[in-house]
Amino acid sequence: MNAGIRIRSVFAACVVVAALVVGACMTGCSGSGSQQSNSSSTTQEQKSEFVGYWQLDSGKVKGTTYTSDQISQARKQNGFNYVMVVNADGTGSVTSSEDDPFKWTESDGLATIKSSEADDDWSAVAQMEDGKLSFQMGSDTLLFTPVDESTYKTAYDALMNSSSSSSSSSSSSGSSSSSSSSSDSEVTPELKSFLDEYEAFIDEYVDFMKEYKSSGNVSSLLSKYSSIMSRYSSFMEKYNAIDKDSLSTADAAYYAEVSARVTQKLAEVM
């Protein structure tokens, strides 16, 4: 996937995941670019405020503000995360499902960030706000809070492991039908049944959100909204109860496969 599109999809995912967390509460309660910038990298070597390790804290996406508590809940419930490293030599990377390296320069308190990959053209602007790094892409803003190297590496490794599992499951799904059938037979029937039901519910949720966005009378959908969010709360309680560390290889692969598809489906309503 084009890195610029992927980064924008993280903004979209921020909306979806945080919105679902809010709904549940309502119903139930480092790879980096190697080239150095020419313009102001010499001043960056003097330990700019931007230099360091960062983790998503809060933001404003599509006109809606999401708090630190909401993002924290999304991180715990869904494994949603977004981390960034800004190096003093004018390089860095942002990481969600993959590493996206960038180059950056600083001038008058603003950091201009551009992809360091020749076939990509995404860019952003960053500035410091009350000790947090404000990462702006178009009209959307994500706020990152500083973290130590250990916290960054733990989050980074978790994201990379999750991405690796998703890639492996995608490769497996593209193999011959006979090997696919063999793999499916190894998945625990109870787990497969729940994950299939969970994915079917997400399909229903996406269809509802499309209807909600196009409706001229959203008040008529409030009853259905309450029902959808109540069911979401129930599904998430069961989903979070899954002990991922005890899953067999086949179970873990299918779990990652379904989770990856669900993420893509949720992005459709952004």
Salt bridges, closest charged atoms under 4 A:
ASP57 OD2 - LYS132 NZ 2.79
GLU98 OE1 - ARG6 NH1 3.50
ASP100 OD1 - ARG6 NH2 2.24
GLU149 OE2 - LYS153 NZ 2.94
ASP196 OD2 - LYS192 NZ 2.96
GLU199 OE2 - ARG261 NE 2.73
GLU199 OE2 - LYS265 NZ 2.76
ASP203 OD1 - LYS265 NZ 2.95
GLU204 OE2 - ARG231 NH1 2.78
GLU211 OE1 - LYS224 NZ 3.67
GLU257 OE2 - ARG261 NH1 2.72
GLU268 OE1 - LYS210 NZ 3.37
